[in-house]
Amino acid sequence: MDTIITSKVLLTSALPMLTALLIMFSGKRPNLRESWSVIGAILTFLSVLSLLPHILAGGSYEFTLATLYPGVNIKFHLDGLGILFAGTASFLWILAGFYCIGYMRGLDEHAQTRFYVCYAVAVGAAMGAAFAGSLFTLYLFYEIVSIFTYPLVAHHQDAEGYAGAKKYIVYLMFTSKAFLLPAMVIIFMQCGTLDFCYTGILNGIFPAGANHTLVVVSYLLCLFGFAKAGIMPLHNWLPSAMVAPTPVSALLHAVVVVKVGVFSTCRVMLSVFGVQMLQSLNLGIITAYFVSFTIITASIIALSKSNLKARLAYSTISQLSYIILGVAMLTPSGITGGLVHIANHAFSKITLFFCAGAIFVATGKKDIKEMGGLGYRMPLTMIAFGIASLSMIGVPPSCGFVTKWFLALGAMELKSVGLLVVLLASSLLNAGYFVPVFLKAFFGKVAPADAEMTGSLENKPLILFMVVPLLITAIISMVIGIYPDLFLNIIHVMVGA
Amino acid sequence: MHMEKYLILNTLSYPVLSLIMLVPLVGALLSLLIKNETWLKIFGLLVTLVTLVLSLPLYTCFDLHTAKYQFAELRHWFPLLKLHYVVGVDGISVLLVLLTTIIMPFCILCSWNYIKKRMGEFIFVTLVMETAMIGVFISLNTVLFYIFWEAMLIPMFLLIAVWGGARKDYASIKFFLYTLCGSIFLLVAIVALYIKTGTFFIPELMDQPFSFAYQMWIFLACALAFAIKIPMYPLHTWLPAAHVEAPTAGSVILASILLKMGGYGFLRFCLPMAPAATLYCMPYFIALSLISIIFGGYLALGQTDIKKLIAYSSVGHMGFVTLGIFLLNDQGLKGAILQMINHGITTGGLFIMVGMIYERTHSREIADNSALGMMIPIYVTFLGIFCLSSLAFPGTNSFVGEFLVLFGAFKKSVVVGFLAIPGAILAAAYMLRLLQRMVWHDSDGHAHHDSAGDDHGHKLTDLCFREIVMVVVLAVFVFWIGLYPTPLLKVMDASVTHLLHQITAGGTPAPVTPHEGHHALLEIGNWLKQVAAF
């Protein structure tokens, strides 16, 4: 199918930005402000949806907005990988929009207008990254995400918030300046362009005679430059960023921010370097083993965390590396498994964060040790938590199983026992840190201190703003485990092309 | 006449270059007749705006396809010495002339309430300054160039010494001595060139096949003057003092235009007149530029005074400019020239922002100006834009310049490229640190809102209309160059290509033999020994 050149692709990232403006100007009227947020999210999702049929038919959209220097363009190019990410993120923004209302009002947070504005801009920038058609465009939106999520992480404006936010911005800006910038320059020097390769994932943009040392150097710089992907040892910003309000952790640190990092890494691997180049230099398998370390280590650290959000943060670090692991296998099944996990992990992890937030708003509890008997007070929330946990572990018929299935296939295609062991071990570890939470909630003892809980929202209607979205995401993470066709088709278009 | 082969004479209906140079001077003289302060300010603003409008055809009617000097005017001046009044601009200087005419109205606007005494003299000095600065960029004659170069010194000295801060005497004299010191060597070089060639005409001087040793002397004499002006490590120490004590307008002029004269001088004198020496000295100047970049950034990181921080950041940014110049490749040079324009806009904007907050809180300390985010959101928004531009955020002007310089650096050598990267990291570090403390909280981690009130404990007021106009216009330039720099790159294209041709063509006939280079350096070494003995 053909490439359609249309400025319509600008709409998807422009809509959230426009939403941010509207939110800014209706800051004095909370109901109007939050309606804008939800309406903006719905329109953004619809705009992505309207682009889907052409992509499914194997086509793509393209638009060049500006040329900074010959070869350095602000260019948008939408294909399967982009729409998978954009669709997931914009759909979850709708649910998160409702959830925010419940959370922010439930806790009576300050500076809510700033919160909603930055939230919308961050999502808009993520859309831009998903639609990026050149490395420079990707970098541009990647950086905008960093800057506009800073106020969200520092939201509470206390010492802890500032410390977390400082760590956050230092990690992200340092890596992007220190690694991404030289990587871009080197790639530009070698290829004469920063545009992605639009003809499938096999060939990158490097010319045949490219200097192999520089290719390897720029690849490694890219791998570490996108620190949002949370690959160890550059993962430490993520647990620190958990000081943010939970809707931020949910949408941004499970879906938007971290996925921008992972998405960028995958995009660079597939559309800049290309499968053949990575294979011929053995970079794929090295990356796979490298991220395996993150998968296992992050899971082990998660076991030791008793703060629920911290445990989820380390779980995220581990799960993000699954995505890169899959792509790094460079086999069709591996890449499919990795990419589909962008969506799968998003739905499951946002459910878990939503649950953590709902528990905090309703009962004021953050620590797993205090959650004994919670299953009877918040049954729906904890059931959703259980479903999402199953997905994280990879139990059928949840969507996590689809991922693990394809990743295991990929490992077998590579005939790599090592990677299979990694997958198996990490699944066991996942079970190790999620099952106890569930067990504690339903079978654990009620803590004596429970009488004096702080939050008391569980019987108020506002809690519905939180419980309904998390039920929906939990159900979806089951449904896409049973009917994974849509996502697989999108990826098939991408991988098969 | 033989000089005309280098020139394209002015075809506009008015002598554009002479006019934009003279209008501020005439304005300055006329301003002496006005006594009312408000009218003085309005008059000053009008003069700078008229100059700006008159200079616009320089951009619209510029011929992109030639490296000759355009809009040129050639008149006999002093026939005995074969001295002509000759002005003209090429793709490099036209941008700097436009930068000057664009920045000057801001200098008047940002002083609207800042300057409390001697308003008449202030307007006079500022307008004379504009004449001198434009003069430097349009002169094609070494004598004329030198006259304007020196003429600039006095108004700038006065700006610091009369309207400056607490240590204005120290700062102004330091500025004066440093710059004068450099200028003397420049004068020696100009006289030497005249004795050798019998001409003051700059384009002609570029075509002379000087011996390597002679080039070396000329190069070093000029480079010293320009390295002080730009300023380059280790000759930068006058800059922070001058910046901190200067009034806002002085800082803006200093950062936006004066520093650019160093870079311009390198491009106009050192590179084309002494190409072989340039090639020979290239590694040393690249090394010095890298030191400037990292040293400037490192010092900026520790500053508690906002102006000082921006001053040191200028040292780092100018390091990128000299790095780009001495890479001697297309991308490096274009990046350097673009970075000069960018720095003029961004740092000009930052100094204007600092002036605004100083008018409100009467302090330039970061600690006294913290936690502004909730109080004056419009101010903070624009501060954010200029800070991000300064750290070369993608989509802003500085990114394009920095990217091109880095591209040139990596092309020259991967090692040089990687050595320049810490500069980019440091820029992000000190600018985000500044932004974080000013917007959110001070260094202790406590936001104390009361300290940010003015002397009388009143609440801070956000930007007024005049101030918003200023920052909006500058912000438009930030994003315009950031997203669509092609017009600027096109303007400089032919001249940069020509310059590179001059260097490659001139670098070869006078061979760079180690022996001869050694000889020239030995000569200098001997001379230094004699001086030391004396």
Interface residues (C-beta under 8 A of the other chain):
Chain A: L65 A66 T67 L68 Y69 V72 I74 A111 F136 Y139 L140 E143 I144 I147 A154 Q157 A159 Y162 K166 I169 V170 M173 F174 K177 A178 L181 P182 M184 V185 I186 F188 M189 L214
Chain B: M374 L388 F393 P394 G395 V400 F403 L404 L406 F407 F410 K411 V414 G417 F418 I421 P422 A424 I425 A427 A428 A429 L432 Q436 W440 H441 G445 A447 G482 L483 Y484 P485 T486 L489
